[in-house]
Amino acid sequence: VSPTASFKSLDDWLPWLESLSPREIVLGLERVCDVLERLSLGRPQLVINVAGTNGKGSSVAMLESLLRHEGIVTGSYTSPHISHYNERTRIDGQPVCEEVIKTALAKVESVRGGVPLTFFEFGTLATLVAFEMAKVDVWILEVGMGGRLDAVNAIEPDVAFITNVSLDHCTWLGEDVESIAREKAGIMRSSIPVIFGSEKVPEAIYEVANDLGANLLVAGRDFIHEINEDGTWNWRGIKTELKKISPPALTGTSQIYNASGVLAVLEAVGYGSLSNAASVGSVLSGTRLDGRFQQVKEKWILDVAHNPEAARALASLLDEIDVQGDVTVIIGMLQDKDVKGFVVPLASTVNSFIAVTIPGARGTSADEIARHIANSSGKPCLIK
């Protein structure tokens, strides 16, 4: 009898899931594909897989909002969570309740036999079970890391969206942008639309798309956006043109790029009404997501930025707002992150740092973070 038979809450399940694999990250698809086959899940009308270095969560949220506006029932999967595990799995815009997650986890456990799964793989499969239970119309799946060997890539997409590629997870994905791009390009498939959301396109993206015969659509070439002086923006795709779209609630130029890519995804698959700039703008201006330059009260901003490119975007947003007084960044990072590369873009914008230790095996100690800050920024840093 599985030990999970006695589990009463997610608080019982989660430590057990963490204990299943000695390593948090084990890349490869064989295990997931094996258990996925045993689950015999049906297929929804549409599967959208989303990869990229930054902007994945925001793009999933925008896709979800625009599809739901059309009355389509969505299932969205993102990671990691901020406060509660069930934030990772959303059905029709709402995190699923604990009962649904427990039932889905139990289903995966009942079929996996002796197949070892990581915490992420188990959770990915349970999410798909939850989507099947709810009979959702569209799956929107965020790749956890990379693409080629990520658990989400076990699911065949109808359209793939790669937001952008820059340096992150270098230990796992490669030390340069081309290597990382090749990993992310692993979500492409022959003959499906593949949207690339940045104008900086690594050669590997073109090469893999060409080898596979994927229908690659690239920002700045196949779909274009421009920002107007009044803050609205225009978008032109293959067949569609929208003018004076209200800016997204998610702030920053990078979010316009994400939104532009999202519109290209929906145009490519013929889903969502893209005929009306006012309704698109209204939906995007109502789409919010925790931890994306999220202003809490007057003096706090929460942001999940964790790589050099995201730090540059964060510094630019901080420069744009009229800050009264000093800016202090409270920073905690995982061991595979480039702390120096993250701190340097922020150094000219902020006054000081406070380093904290993230608990868990992958966390970097506050002392080590502070050492990087001292060596690379010249700014004072407290250790908490």
Secondary structure, DSSP 4 states (H G I P E B T S, - for coil): --GGGG--SHHHHHHHHHHH-SSS----SHHHHHHHHHHT----SEEEEEE-SS-HHHHHHHHHHHHHHTT--EEEE--S-SS-GGGGEEETTEEPPHHHHHHHHHHHHHHHTT----HHHHHHHHHHHHHHHHT-SEEEEE-SSSSTTSGGGGSPPSEEEE----S--HHHH-SSHHHHHHHHGGG--TTSEEEE--S---HHHHHHHHHHT-EEEEBTTTBEEEE-TTS-EEEE-SS-EEEEEPPPSS-SHHHHHHHHHHHHHHHHHT-S--S-HHHHHHHHTT---TTSSEEETTTEEE----SHHHHHHHHHHHHHS---S--EEEE--BTTS-HHHHHHHHHTT-SEEEE-PPPSTTBPPHHHHHHHHHHHH---EEE-
